[in-house]
Amino acid sequence: MVPRGGDGRVTATKSKERMMSEAYRTNNWWVSPFNFLPEVRQQIGQLPARVRIHDATLRDGEQTPGVVFRKDEKVEIAKLLDDLGVDRIEVALPAVSDEDVEATKAVAALGLRAKTYVLVRATKADIDLAADCGVDGVILEMPAGVPRLTYQFPTWTEQTVIDKALSGITQAKSRGLAVTLFPMDLSRADPAFAERLFAAVAAHPDQPDGFAVVDTTGSMLPEACGYLTRRIREVIGCEVEIHTHNDFQLGVATPLAAVAAGATVVHCSVGGIGERTGNTALDEVVVALKVLYGVETSIACEKLTSVTARVLELAGFHHAVSKPMVGERTFTRESGMGLDLVKEQPLALFALNPAFLGQTAGYVLGKKSGIASIEMKMADLGLATVDEAACKKLLQEVKRVGTEKKGLVTDAEFLELYATVVGKH
């Protein structure tokens, strides 16, 4: 029977209130309490307590057109990723160049806490090269999608894919490597063939350590990612990993669905860099897992902004200033309404505390500014306060300049306006 208050309205149970208060609101975030209603959590299913983060910035991220990481840069980024807390670092496809081989050896020799991986094709030469580089594991790639098999690998049959997958697993295991089977474009594979591949891997004497749901074109619904994750767990029983792209702006939604279905390794890249629209962004998926799902990772969230900034600097890549989590203006307001809360109580305005991500909340001046904006800017610049009339005049001038230039009013421009208004007042 649903409990009701004296006025007849439905009231929450104490257990529901306790669950919500413990999960949706902390010093670091204040998100929707509806996320944690028992009815909603029941729909999500049994979540793992923790997932591991496989960072592919140095390999898949480098496939961003025009991005090149030199050997010393790969070493620097690997150290940053290790300090950030990623569990696995995918260093390269060593077969690409001699410098990639040397970079892989250098990163593998660092003695990082994170495990080192490389991408390999299902050939003895690639696998032996990976082992000789001293890495811990390989991402064993072969085509699986119908478009790839039809147009890129026209001489391959479905049986070729299965044979190469199984022989590749055996070869990698014989060299002491951890193996993640990585069927490229699995999301566009013939469903019947996918089932045959799963069954063949399940029956193979040498089992992979992981099997990746690979959405190379970012074209899977979250529900489809969840379905494939469950099928792999049911048929093979090994750890399921999820690797998706952002072509339909689902680069975070699909990994969340896979984790809800039992995936325990998430592939991502710093800042979401990668081919076309990019890979799953490390910062976004880690924070979503922790804050919205309550699933832990080993990532130090307060370092996300600084690490992302440095990696993208080395990549020569710039993300949108409004990018979630780590954008330069993600926690910046122009509107004057409620501006005092930016510093005093940021969670009244934002779902996340900027400090949680190594960010700071801020404000800018422009067309949408208010009196509070003017007062705050005068205080921040150490200017003498003015009376109400002068303050209103300053606001009018700020709005005028912001409107005319179709942009923000800089500190230098504000100082000029201040001098003019105060001088006339």
KERO-100986 format. One line per field, with one value per residue (C-alpha): residue number from 1; residue in three letters; chain; z, x, y. Coordinates in pm, 1 decimal. Example, Ala and Ser with C-alpha at 12.3 -4.5 7.8 and 13.67 -1.06 7.14 Angstrom:
<zabas>
seq	[1|2]
type	[ALA|SER]
mol	[A|A]
w	[780.0|714.0]
u	[1230.0|1367.0]
v	[-450.0|-106.0]
</zabas>
This chain:
<zabas>
seq	[1|2|3|4|5|6|7|8|9|10|11|12|13|14|15|16|17|18|19|20|21|22|23|24|25|26|27|28|29|30|31|32|33|34|35|36|37|38|39|40|41|42|43|44|45|46|47|48|49|50|51|52|53|54|55|56|57|58|59|60|61|62|63|64|65|66|67|68|69|70|71|72|73|74|75|76|77|78|79|80|81|82|83|84|85|86|87|88|89|90|91|92|93|94|95|96|97|98|99|100|101|102|103|104|105|106|107|108|109|110|111|112|113|114|115|116|117|118|119|120|121|122|123|124|125|126|127|128|129|130|131|132|133|134|135|136|137|138|139|140|141|142|143|144|145|146|147|148|149|150|151|152|153|154|155|156|157|158|159|160|161|162|163|164|165|166|167|168|169|170|171|172|173|174|175|176|177|178|179|180|181|182|183|184|185|186|187|188|189|190|191|192|193|194|195|196|197|198|199|200|201|202|203|204|205|206|207|208|209|210|211|212|213|214|215|216|217|218|219|220|221|222|223|224|225|226|227|228|229|230|231|232|233|234|235|236|237|238|239|240|241|242|243|244|245|246|247|248|249|250|251|252|253|254|255|256|257|258|259|260|261|262|263|264|265|266|267|268|269|270|271|272|273|274|275|276|277|278|279|280|281|282|283|284|285|286|287|288|289|290|291|292|293|294|295|296|297|298|299|300|301|302|303|304|305|306|307|308|309|310|311|312|313|314|315|316|317|318|319|320|321|322|323|324|325|326|327|328|329|330|331|332|333|334|335|336|337|338|339|340|341|342|343|344|345|346|347|348|349|350|351|352|353|354|355|356|357|358|359|360|361|362|363|364|365|366|367|368|369|370|371|372|373|374|375|376|377|378|379|380|381|382|383|384|385|386|387|388|389|390|391|392|393|394|395|396|397|398|399|400|401|402|403|404|405|406|407|408|409|410|411|412|413|414|415|416|417|418|419|420|421|422|423|424|425]
type	[MET|VAL|PRO|ARG|GLY|GLY|ASP|GLY|ARG|VAL|THR|ALA|THR|LYS|SER|LYS|GLU|ARG|MET|MET|SER|GLU|ALA|TYR|ARG|THR|ASN|ASN|TRP|TRP|VAL|SER|PRO|PHE|ASN|PHE|LEU|PRO|GLU|VAL|ARG|GLN|GLN|ILE|GLY|GLN|LEU|PRO|ALA|ARG|VAL|ARG|ILE|HIS|ASP|ALA|THR|LEU|ARG|ASP|GLY|GLU|GLN|THR|PRO|GLY|VAL|VAL|PHE|ARG|LYS|ASP|GLU|LYS|VAL|GLU|ILE|ALA|LYS|LEU|LEU|ASP|ASP|LEU|GLY|VAL|ASP|ARG|ILE|GLU|VAL|ALA|LEU|PRO|ALA|VAL|SER|ASP|GLU|ASP|VAL|GLU|ALA|THR|LYS|ALA|VAL|ALA|ALA|LEU|GLY|LEU|ARG|ALA|LYS|THR|TYR|VAL|LEU|VAL|ARG|ALA|THR|LYS|ALA|ASP|ILE|ASP|LEU|ALA|ALA|ASP|CYS|GLY|VAL|ASP|GLY|VAL|ILE|LEU|GLU|MET|PRO|ALA|GLY|VAL|PRO|ARG|LEU|THR|TYR|GLN|PHE|PRO|THR|TRP|THR|GLU|GLN|THR|VAL|ILE|ASP|LYS|ALA|LEU|SER|GLY|ILE|THR|GLN|ALA|LYS|SER|ARG|GLY|LEU|ALA|VAL|THR|LEU|PHE|PRO|MET|ASP|LEU|SER|ARG|ALA|ASP|PRO|ALA|PHE|ALA|GLU|ARG|LEU|PHE|ALA|ALA|VAL|ALA|ALA|HIS|PRO|ASP|GLN|PRO|ASP|GLY|PHE|ALA|VAL|VAL|ASP|THR|THR|GLY|SER|MET|LEU|PRO|GLU|ALA|CYS|GLY|TYR|LEU|THR|ARG|ARG|ILE|ARG|GLU|VAL|ILE|GLY|CYS|GLU|VAL|GLU|ILE|HIS|THR|HIS|ASN|ASP|PHE|GLN|LEU|GLY|VAL|ALA|THR|PRO|LEU|ALA|ALA|VAL|ALA|ALA|GLY|ALA|THR|VAL|VAL|HIS|CYS|SER|VAL|GLY|GLY|ILE|GLY|GLU|ARG|THR|GLY|ASN|THR|ALA|LEU|ASP|GLU|VAL|VAL|VAL|ALA|LEU|LYS|VAL|LEU|TYR|GLY|VAL|GLU|THR|SER|ILE|ALA|CYS|GLU|LYS|LEU|THR|SER|VAL|THR|ALA|ARG|VAL|LEU|GLU|LEU|ALA|GLY|PHE|HIS|HIS|ALA|VAL|SER|LYS|PRO|MET|VAL|GLY|GLU|ARG|THR|PHE|THR|ARG|GLU|SER|GLY|MET|GLY|LEU|ASP|LEU|VAL|LYS|GLU|GLN|PRO|LEU|ALA|LEU|PHE|ALA|LEU|ASN|PRO|ALA|PHE|LEU|GLY|GLN|THR|ALA|GLY|TYR|VAL|LEU|GLY|LYS|LYS|SER|GLY|ILE|ALA|SER|ILE|GLU|MET|LYS|MET|ALA|ASP|LEU|GLY|LEU|ALA|THR|VAL|ASP|GLU|ALA|ALA|CYS|LYS|LYS|LEU|LEU|GLN|GLU|VAL|LYS|ARG|VAL|GLY|THR|GLU|LYS|LYS|GLY|LEU|VAL|THR|ASP|ALA|GLU|PHE|LEU|GLU|LEU|TYR|ALA|THR|VAL|VAL|GLY|LYS|HIS]
mol	[A|A|A|A|A|A|A|A|A|A|A|A|A|A|A|A|A|A|A|A|A|A|A|A|A|A|A|A|A|A|A|A|A|A|A|A|A|A|A|A|A|A|A|A|A|A|A|A|A|A|A|A|A|A|A|A|A|A|A|A|A|A|A|A|A|A|A|A|A|A|A|A|A|A|A|A|A|A|A|A|A|A|A|A|A|A|A|A|A|A|A|A|A|A|A|A|A|A|A|A|A|A|A|A|A|A|A|A|A|A|A|A|A|A|A|A|A|A|A|A|A|A|A|A|A|A|A|A|A|A|A|A|A|A|A|A|A|A|A|A|A|A|A|A|A|A|A|A|A|A|A|A|A|A|A|A|A|A|A|A|A|A|A|A|A|A|A|A|A|A|A|A|A|A|A|A|A|A|A|A|A|A|A|A|A|A|A|A|A|A|A|A|A|A|A|A|A|A|A|A|A|A|A|A|A|A|A|A|A|A|A|A|A|A|A|A|A|A|A|A|A|A|A|A|A|A|A|A|A|A|A|A|A|A|A|A|A|A|A|A|A|A|A|A|A|A|A|A|A|A|A|A|A|A|A|A|A|A|A|A|A|A|A|A|A|A|A|A|A|A|A|A|A|A|A|A|A|A|A|A|A|A|A|A|A|A|A|A|A|A|A|A|A|A|A|A|A|A|A|A|A|A|A|A|A|A|A|A|A|A|A|A|A|A|A|A|A|A|A|A|A|A|A|A|A|A|A|A|A|A|A|A|A|A|A|A|A|A|A|A|A|A|A|A|A|A|A|A|A|A|A|A|A|A|A|A|A|A|A|A|A|A|A|A|A|A|A|A|A|A|A|A|A|A|A|A|A|A|A|A|A|A|A|A|A|A|A|A|A|A|A|A|A|A|A|A|A|A|A|A|A|A|A|A|A|A|A|A|A|A|A|A|A|A|A|A|A|A|A|A|A|A|A|A|A]
w	[0.0|-96.7|212.2|210.7|416.1|607.5|306.2|89.7|-115.2|-176.5|46.4|-0.1|228.8|465.8|281.4|-49.0|102.7|251.4|-79.4|-265.2|-10.6|-10.7|-387.9|-579.9|-362.4|-225.9|-194.5|-549.8|-732.0|-713.1|-982.6|-1030.3|-739.4|-991.7|-1103.4|-775.8|-723.0|-670.7|-968.4|-1190.9|-1051.7|-1112.0|-1481.0|-1496.2|-1346.4|-1146.1|-1191.4|-1125.7|-829.0|-1039.1|-1401.6|-1549.3|-1789.8|-2108.4|-2256.7|-2632.9|-2674.4|-2795.1|-3062.1|-3158.1|-3048.8|-3274.7|-3566.7|-3546.9|-3882.0|-3836.4|-3485.7|-3432.9|-3101.4|-3112.1|-2893.8|-2612.9|-2618.4|-2588.3|-2287.6|-2127.4|-2193.0|-2062.4|-1735.2|-1713.9|-1777.7|-1515.9|-1262.0|-1358.2|-1268.9|-1595.7|-1571.0|-1920.9|-2180.1|-2548.3|-2675.1|-3049.7|-3343.6|-3349.8|-3712.1|-3822.6|-3783.7|-3623.5|-3396.5|-3273.6|-3187.9|-2994.3|-2821.7|-2718.5|-2576.4|-2389.4|-2233.7|-2145.3|-1970.7|-1746.3|-1487.9|-1467.2|-1249.8|-1560.6|-1789.2|-2137.8|-2448.2|-2823.6|-3117.3|-3337.6|-3640.6|-3624.3|-3765.8|-3606.9|-3705.4|-3529.9|-3217.1|-3192.3|-3235.2|-2951.7|-2722.8|-2812.3|-2715.5|-2360.6|-2330.3|-2103.8|-2355.0|-2705.9|-2864.4|-3132.7|-3427.0|-3723.2|-3939.9|-3857.5|-4010.8|-4341.9|-4507.1|-4410.6|-4525.5|-4849.8|-4956.8|-4751.9|-4710.3|-5009.7|-5004.4|-4643.7|-4563.7|-4229.0|-4162.7|-4231.7|-3954.3|-3711.3|-3799.8|-3763.4|-3434.4|-3283.6|-3413.0|-3296.1|-2944.8|-2930.2|-3064.3|-2818.4|-2526.0|-2625.2|-2590.2|-2242.9|-2348.4|-2219.5|-2511.9|-2585.9|-2898.2|-3098.7|-3391.9|-3580.4|-3688.8|-3485.6|-3463.5|-3838.5|-3847.2|-3966.2|-3641.2|-3734.6|-3801.8|-3470.1|-3293.6|-3481.8|-3383.5|-3018.2|-3023.4|-3191.0|-2934.2|-2649.8|-2778.9|-2835.5|-2589.5|-2550.2|-2412.0|-2453.6|-2141.3|-2286.9|-2579.8|-2701.1|-2828.8|-3104.6|-3246.6|-3500.1|-3665.4|-3350.6|-3497.3|-3224.5|-2997.5|-2627.5|-2608.6|-2883.2|-2696.5|-2390.0|-2590.7|-2738.8|-2399.0|-2246.6|-2534.2|-2507.7|-2134.1|-2182.0|-2463.3|-2387.4|-2023.4|-2046.0|-1945.7|-2183.9|-2296.4|-2476.6|-2752.3|-2920.3|-3120.8|-3113.5|-3461.5|-3323.7|-3004.9|-2813.7|-2713.6|-2345.2|-2360.8|-2527.1|-2271.0|-1989.4|-2140.6|-2182.6|-1821.2|-1706.4|-1901.7|-1741.5|-1928.5|-1692.8|-1919.7|-2100.3|-2389.3|-2423.4|-2512.5|-2349.0|-2462.9|-2688.7|-2969.8|-3247.5|-3602.4|-3741.2|-3441.8|-3192.0|-2932.3|-2600.1|-2393.6|-2084.5|-1868.9|-1965.7|-1924.1|-1596.4|-1436.6|-1571.0|-1433.0|-1091.7|-1050.2|-1233.6|-1188.6|-871.4|-1048.2|-936.6|-1143.7|-1044.0|-1205.3|-1000.1|-1125.8|-993.1|-1244.6|-1550.5|-1660.4|-1635.3|-1797.4|-2081.5|-2141.0|-2163.2|-2387.8|-2628.0|-2628.7|-2740.8|-2997.5|-3134.7|-3092.5|-2949.1|-2814.2|-2774.8|-2484.5|-2372.6|-2377.3|-2081.7|-1777.5|-1902.0|-2133.6|-2062.8|-2013.1|-1891.9|-1552.3|-1670.0|-1663.8|-1843.3|-1704.8|-1402.3|-1239.8|-948.1|-1014.8|-645.8|-635.1|-876.9|-593.0|-286.0|-388.8|-734.8|-701.6|-713.8|-1074.7|-1188.8|-1153.2|-1075.5|-841.6|-1065.4|-806.6|-840.6|-1193.6|-1122.6|-1260.8|-1118.0|-1165.9|-1324.2|-1492.1|-1791.6|-1889.0|-2186.9|-2306.3|-2041.8|-1742.0|-1441.6|-1155.6|-959.7|-1250.0|-1237.5|-860.8|-870.8|-1150.7|-969.8|-657.7|-850.0|-1024.3|-699.8|-815.5|-585.1|-547.3|-710.0|-625.7|-768.1|-1053.8|-1173.0|-1139.8|-1358.0|-1614.0|-1618.0|-1677.4|-1968.0|-2124.0|-2074.7|-2241.8|-2527.1|-2595.0|-2567.4|-2810.0|-3061.7|-3072.1|-3053.1|-2783.4|-2437.8|-2270.3|-2171.3|-1849.4|-2048.3|-2204.4|-1866.9|-1717.4|-1996.8|-1940.4|-1566.7|-1612.0|-1847.2|-1629.5|-1302.4|-1462.0|-1582.2|-1267.1]
u	[0.0|140.4|204.8|22.4|42.0|-246.2|-345.9|-375.9|-59.5|184.0|491.6|835.8|942.5|1231.4|1442.6|1382.9|1472.4|1788.4|1893.5|1838.8|2020.0|2323.6|2358.8|2228.6|2370.8|2723.3|2973.1|3084.7|2753.7|2382.0|2202.3|1846.7|1706.8|1492.8|1812.0|1816.6|1454.9|1428.0|1194.6|1460.5|1750.4|1552.7|1531.9|1908.2|1988.0|2282.5|2577.6|2938.2|3097.1|3394.9|3506.7|3853.3|3952.3|4139.0|4281.3|4340.8|4458.8|4806.3|4674.1|4313.5|4332.9|4633.3|4414.1|4254.5|4349.9|4661.8|4745.6|5089.8|5248.9|5626.7|5808.6|5889.4|5530.7|5392.4|5615.7|5498.2|5131.9|5168.1|5304.6|5014.4|4762.1|4922.0|4911.7|4548.8|4467.8|4387.7|4416.4|4543.0|4728.0|4708.3|5038.0|5037.4|5002.7|5376.5|5366.7|5295.0|5651.8|5989.9|5923.3|5603.8|5807.4|6057.5|5781.7|5609.4|5930.7|5997.8|5650.6|5659.1|5993.3|5861.6|5730.8|5393.9|5109.8|4890.1|4913.0|5048.9|4869.8|4912.1|4682.1|4782.2|4643.8|4591.2|4933.9|5231.3|5456.0|5239.5|5196.5|5566.3|5655.0|5418.3|5573.7|5922.7|5821.8|5754.0|5386.3|5140.3|4866.7|4730.5|4410.8|4369.1|4189.1|4017.8|3726.2|3375.7|3133.1|2966.8|3079.7|3443.5|3439.8|3265.8|3475.2|3796.5|3867.1|3687.8|3900.9|3808.1|3520.7|3346.2|3543.1|3864.0|3770.7|3701.3|4021.0|4237.3|4071.8|4135.8|4491.2|4566.6|4445.1|4661.2|4968.2|4931.4|4878.5|5189.3|5389.0|5249.3|5027.0|4683.8|4441.1|4134.0|3954.7|3859.7|3625.6|3635.6|3294.4|3117.0|2819.6|2760.4|2827.7|2566.0|2393.5|2404.4|2777.7|2833.4|2670.7|2894.3|3199.6|3094.7|3038.5|3373.1|3559.7|3372.3|3474.3|3839.4|4090.0|4267.7|4029.5|4070.3|4092.0|3838.2|3600.7|3523.5|3192.1|3332.7|3109.2|3357.4|3108.3|2926.4|2598.6|2462.5|2175.8|2260.0|2008.4|2195.9|2524.7|2359.8|2224.6|2564.1|2728.8|2483.4|2519.0|2898.8|2878.0|2624.2|2805.2|3173.9|3178.5|3491.7|3522.1|3338.0|3491.8|3319.4|3471.7|3248.8|3265.1|3057.3|2903.1|2547.8|2650.7|2613.8|2978.9|2886.7|2537.6|2655.5|2928.6|2682.8|2440.9|2717.9|2828.2|2468.8|2468.3|2790.6|3085.8|3375.2|3631.8|3558.2|3775.4|3807.8|4043.1|4141.8|3908.3|3732.1|3985.8|3980.8|3867.4|3570.8|3362.2|3599.7|3601.6|3423.1|3564.5|3746.7|3635.9|3270.7|3228.0|3420.8|3216.0|2888.5|2970.2|3058.5|2793.8|2493.2|2548.2|2755.4|3016.6|3372.3|3689.4|4048.3|4048.5|4142.5|3864.9|4025.0|4308.2|4086.2|4097.1|4473.3|4555.5|4312.6|4456.7|4813.0|4730.1|4531.7|4812.0|5052.7|4797.5|4750.0|4377.7|4117.0|3781.1|3475.6|3494.1|3158.9|3272.5|3124.9|3350.0|3671.1|3568.9|3714.6|3369.3|3174.0|3130.9|3119.2|2807.1|2723.5|2373.0|2355.4|2069.7|2191.6|2550.1|2639.9|2578.7|2865.2|3112.5|2895.3|2692.5|2788.6|2569.0|2265.0|2359.2|2560.3|2512.4|2882.3|3107.6|3377.9|3644.9|3554.6|3696.8|3985.4|3786.1|3682.2|3348.0|3356.7|3160.3|3199.7|3049.9|2823.4|2469.8|2316.8|2498.5|2319.8|2392.7|2551.9|2792.6|2905.4|2948.9|3145.5|3373.7|3449.3|3541.7|3756.2|3945.2|3993.8|3791.2|3615.9|3245.6|3002.8|2651.1|2341.1|2298.6|2656.8|2629.5|2318.9|2493.3|2790.9|2556.1|2392.5|2733.2|2842.6|2523.7|2572.7|2931.7|2849.1|2560.3|2752.2|3053.4|2833.7|3058.8|3202.7|3331.4|3696.1|3848.0|4029.5|3702.9|3531.0|3806.0|3757.1|3381.7|3434.1|3668.0|3423.1|3116.7|3286.5|3450.3|3115.5|2925.3]
v	[0.0|343.0|559.7|893.4|1209.0|1362.5|1570.2|1260.4|1318.3|1033.9|1060.2|904.1|624.1|680.3|425.6|602.1|938.9|793.1|636.0|960.6|1178.6|953.1|936.3|1235.4|1513.4|1550.8|1833.1|1753.7|1720.5|1773.5|1578.1|1457.8|1256.0|1070.9|893.0|703.7|614.4|236.7|215.7|374.8|172.2|-143.5|-54.6|-2.0|-340.3|-470.5|-237.2|-336.8|-162.3|-56.3|-50.6|-17.1|256.7|168.0|487.5|482.5|843.0|750.4|514.0|583.7|945.1|991.9|887.7|1230.6|1387.4|1596.7|1474.9|1322.2|1230.5|1195.6|944.8|1189.2|1315.9|963.7|908.8|1233.8|1157.2|802.1|940.7|1186.7|910.3|689.6|971.6|1039.1|680.2|502.7|125.9|54.2|260.9|169.7|304.9|243.4|11.4|-67.7|-182.4|175.9|303.8|249.0|546.7|381.8|72.6|282.5|479.4|157.1|15.5|339.7|351.5|-18.3|35.2|314.4|70.7|241.7|121.5|114.8|-185.7|-118.5|-241.5|-209.4|-269.5|-562.8|-735.1|-1109.3|-1190.1|-1360.2|-1069.2|-808.7|-1020.1|-1105.0|-738.3|-646.0|-905.4|-787.5|-432.0|-551.5|-460.2|-636.1|-701.9|-665.2|-544.2|-811.5|-654.9|-816.2|-696.5|-811.7|-560.7|-639.5|-311.2|-374.8|-735.8|-643.4|-346.7|-332.0|-703.8|-860.6|-1177.0|-1254.8|-1486.1|-1505.1|-1822.0|-1630.8|-1388.8|-1672.7|-1858.4|-1549.0|-1455.9|-1797.7|-1829.3|-1476.2|-1553.5|-1864.9|-1684.7|-1395.4|-1630.2|-1825.6|-1502.3|-1433.7|-1145.2|-1053.5|-1054.4|-846.9|-966.4|-658.6|-733.8|-405.1|-276.1|-544.7|-310.7|-358.6|-732.3|-976.3|-1080.6|-1448.5|-1427.0|-1248.8|-1542.3|-1788.4|-1585.5|-1584.2|-1960.2|-2028.5|-1819.5|-1987.6|-2331.8|-2239.7|-2392.2|-2057.8|-1799.0|-1423.0|-1210.6|-972.3|-937.5|-585.4|-460.2|-240.6|31.5|165.4|399.8|507.8|386.9|158.5|241.9|212.8|-70.3|-257.3|-214.5|-359.1|-650.8|-742.4|-710.7|-954.5|-1200.5|-1207.6|-1265.0|-1541.5|-1723.2|-1666.1|-1565.8|-1352.4|-987.6|-755.8|-427.4|-143.1|72.3|329.7|650.8|966.3|990.6|1009.5|1192.5|864.4|828.7|828.9|679.0|358.0|278.5|350.3|99.8|-156.5|-114.9|-156.6|-483.3|-604.3|-450.6|-381.6|-212.0|115.2|235.3|611.8|895.4|1221.6|1496.1|1246.8|1289.5|1032.3|972.0|1166.7|1277.8|1121.8|848.2|828.4|1115.9|991.6|1283.2|1256.5|882.1|863.7|1141.8|1002.6|657.7|794.6|1061.7|918.9|545.7|531.1|316.9|386.6|410.0|474.4|819.8|1127.1|1353.9|1671.8|1621.2|1581.7|1945.2|1989.5|1655.0|1718.7|2064.2|1933.5|1638.9|1855.3|2109.9|1837.8|1722.9|2073.8|2016.3|2251.6|2140.5|2362.3|2607.4|2467.2|2103.8|1914.1|1873.4|2034.9|2320.2|2662.0|2817.7|2516.4|2681.3|3044.4|3262.1|3582.9|3617.7|3842.9|3653.6|3446.1|3547.4|3559.1|3184.0|3116.0|3155.4|3107.2|2800.1|2671.7|2361.7|2586.7|2663.0|2361.8|1987.5|1950.6|2144.0|2292.7|2207.2|1838.7|1854.5|2088.8|2380.7|2715.8|2888.6|3229.9|3503.5|3732.9|4065.9|4118.9|4183.1|3954.1|4103.7|4250.3|4487.6|4202.8|4148.7|4511.4|4509.1|4185.9|4308.0|4634.0|4438.2|4189.2|4470.5|4662.8|4960.3|5202.6|5137.1|5378.3|5484.3|5317.5|5563.2|5519.3|5143.4|5139.9|5360.5|5123.8|4833.1|5015.7|5077.8|4717.0|4594.9|4842.1|4737.3|4368.6|4407.0|4616.5|4384.4|4072.2|3936.2|3978.5|4292.0|4258.8|4389.9|4658.2|4773.0|4770.9|4987.7|5240.3|5242.5|5278.3|5573.3|5744.1|5690.0|5781.4|6083.2|6217.7|6127.5]
</zabas>
